[in-house]
Amino acid sequence: MKRSTTLLVAGLSLALVPWGEARAEVTMASKGKFAGGVKVRGKAPNTRLTVTQSSKPGGDEFVDTGSVIDTDASGNGSVGISNASAGTLLTGHTIRVGGNTRQVIRSRAWFPAGFAAGMNIVPCDIPTAVVANDPTSETFVEAWRAGAIVTIALDAGEASFDPGRTPTIVGDGDLVATLLSVASDRIRVRIISDGAFTLDDLRLSNLGIDVVPGVGLVTPYIGLDGTVDCYAGTEFIASETLTSAQLFAGPSIPVPAPASLAFLGTSMMLAEARSWRRRSPRA
């Protein structure tokens, strides 16, 4: 049992919070491509903690994820949570562990910021890690195991790949991969090798993506035949072994309507005209 200390100041009795509890925090709540991770530190040592999640972004009602964290003798602990589980982490929701909270973040987008209706020739950059802007958050890493086959898929109702265009795999760090196949609904890539703690992304260039006219968003999907090892920084959390029978949604890409683009262009021209009139001397 932890002891608390009582301090007498000007006749007042103040109970000081034990040091371990004072610095307790959730240091990571990240959702990767195939799994997520939650990590805590400074909690009660050798204790089992329930991981709960808000029922909606910014909500104050929390539900049990079905995952627990068993802290070590220092009060630190972590857990990996599969994206295939019912209690998967949800982007923008809040994780709470023993009174401490952190908002769930996910990796950046895999494609450029926006698509246009029709054919787009674009790169694809699938990140290995979820890196937070907050320096107090640890980096969540999903390291590919050799032999894993990655599937990048599209919904035919939104967009399709151009099978006649062969993407090029762009080297990143020590990640080695090879292209297996290109079909209208999916691209398959085999991982040859990858370092455990390196933040090497799976990068492809020269992809042809034909967006269906009238679609407002294109959501890419990813699947895996094989295993990824999950880390908080360099600390191993869990392994996730999957088959591509289950696909997971990635960050959606907006497709601005042509009318919106035309309106934007007109607005910019009007703004420039007003600015020019203000600069022009009167006759």
N, C-alpha and C positions, 0 to 999 in steps of 0.2 A: 504494500500500500504506500502511495506517495504521501509525504508529509507536506503540510502547508505551513507557512511561517506567518506569525502575527507581528505587526509593526505598530508601535504606539507613537502617534504623531499628534501633539497638542491635545492630548487626552482622548484622541479617537483611536479605536482599535481597527486596523486595516488588515484583512487577510490577503496575503500575497499569493498569486497563482503560481504553482510549481513551474520551474523553468521548462520542463518537458512539455507541459500543456500550453505554456505561453507561446511557444514557437511551433506548435502543431499546425500542420497545413496539408492541403492536397497539392502536390507539386506537379501533377500531370493528369490530364483528362483529355485524351486524344483519340480520335477515330481515324484509323487507317483504311486501306483498301479492303482488307480481309478481316481485320480484327482491330480492337481498340485496347487502350491500356489506362489504368488508374494507379497512381502511386501516392503514398502518404509518408510523412515523416513527423517525428516528435510526438507520436501518439503513445498511449500506454503500452509498455513492453509486453510481448507474449500474449497478445489479445486478439480475438477474432472480431473484425469490424464488418458490418453490413454496408454494402454499396447501394445507395439509393439515387434516383434520378427524378428530376422534375417532370411532371406529366406534360408540360408544354414549355416552350422557351419563355424564360422570365417568370414562370409560375412558382407558387409557393406550396404546391401540393406535390409530395414526393412518393414514389413507388419503388418497391424492392426490385432490383435488377436480377436477383437470384445469384449474384456474385458476392464473395466475401474476401477480405484481406486479412491474413494472419501476420501480425507484426512480429519482428524479431526482438532480440534483447535490447536493441536501441530504440524500439518503437517505430521502426520503419517497415514498410511493406508495399507490395504491389500485386496486381492481378491483371491477367489478359482476358478480354471479353470478345468472343467471336462475333463477327457481324452476322453470322447465321443464327445466333441465339435469340430467344424471345426478349431478353433483356439487353440487347445491343445498345451501345452508346448512340445518342441522337445529337446531331450537330446543333449547337445553339442552346441545348438544354443544360441544366445545372446538375452536376454531380455533388452529392453530399455524403461525407463519411465522418461519422462521429462528431457532427456539428461544424465541420470545415467544408467549404464548398469551392468549386471551380467550374467554369463554363466549358463545355465540350467544344473542342475545335477540330477541324479536319484539314487535310492537305489542300494545297492550292489547286486551281483548275488544271486540267491536262491539255487543254487546247487553247488557242487564242481567245481573246475576250469576247468576240462575236463572230457569228457566221452570217452569210448572206444566202438567200434562197438560190438554189441551183448549185453548180459545182464550185467547191472550195478546195484549193490546194494548200494544205496546212501541215505544220509539224505537230507531233504529239509528244508530250513530256510527262511520263507517269512517275511521280516522286516516290522515292523509297521511304522518306521520312515525313513526319508532321512536325514542322518547326514553328514554335510560337514566337510572336513578337514580344511577349512578356518574358523578360530575362529570368523570372522566378520559376518558369515552367521548364520541365525537362523535355528533351526531344524524344519522340516516339519513332522507332525504326522498325521496318519490316524488311529483313534481309532475305533475299531469294536463296533457296537451296538449289544446287546444281541439278539440272534435269527437269526443273519445273517448267510447265508450259503455260504461258499467259495468253488469255483470250481477251481481246478488246472488241466489244460488240456494239451494234447500233440497233435501234428499233426501226424496222422498215417503214413504219408509219410516220417517222420523223426524218430519217436520213439513211443513206447507204454508202458503202465504200465503192470505189471504182476498181473492179477486179483487174482492169487492164493497166492499172498504174502500180508499179512495184515500189513500195516504201523502202527507204534505206535506214538501217540501224546506225545511229550515231553513237560512237564510243563515249562513255562517261566513266572516268576513273578506271577501276579494275573490273567493271561489269562487262562480261562477254556474253553476247546473245546472237541468235541466228533466226532469220525469218523462215517460218514453215509454210504458211499459206495465206492467201488473200481471197476472200469471198465477199459478196455484196453485204452480208450481214455481220462478218467477223474477220478479224486478223489474228493469226496465231504465231507466237514467238516462243522459242525455246531458250531458257537460261542455261548457258554453258558453265559459267562460274561467277561468283561475286564474293567480295570480302564481307565478313560478318558485321563490322562496325562502320563501314564506309557509306556515305550518303550518295550513292551512285544511282541516278535516275535511269529508267528505261526510256530512251529517246529514239523517236523515229521521225524521218522527214519525208516530204513528197507524198503525203497521203491525199488521195482524192476522196472528198466527202460531198455527196450530192444531197442537198437539203430540199425536202419537199416544200413547195410553195405554200405559204399560209401558216406554216408551223412557227410558233413563237419561241419554243425552247427545244434544244436537242440534248438529250441525256445519254451520255456514253455509259457503257457497262463493262465490268471487268470480271473475269473468272480465272480460276487457277486449277490446274491438274498438278498437284505437288504440294510442297511445304514452304512456308516462310517462318523464320525465327524472329520473334518480337523482343525488342529491347527498350528500356528506358535509358537513353544514352548508351552506355556499354554494359548495363546490367540486364542479364537475360530475364525475361518475364514468362514467356510461353511460346509454344510452337502451334501453328495452325496448318492443318492438312485438309485440303479441299479437292473437289472435282469441279470441272467447269459446267456441270449440270446446273449449278447454282451461280447466277450472275449477281453482282452487286453494283448499285448505281453510283456513278461518280458525279462530280459537280456539273450541273447543267450549263449549257452555253446558250445565251440569248440570240435570237434571230430578229433583228429590228425589221419592222414592216417597211416596205418601200415608201409608203405615205409618210411614215415617221422620219425617214431619211430625207425625203423631199421637204418636209416641214422644217427640219433642222437646218437644211441648206438655205431655205428661204429666210428663216429667222436670222441666220448669220449674215446674209446679204443685206437685210434690212438694218441690222445693227451696225454694219460697216457703213451703210449709206448715211445713217444718222450721225455716226462719228465723223464722217467726211464733211457733212454739212456744218457740224460744229466747228471744224477746223478751218472751213473756207471763209475768207473775208467777205463781208457784205458789200454789195455794189453801192 
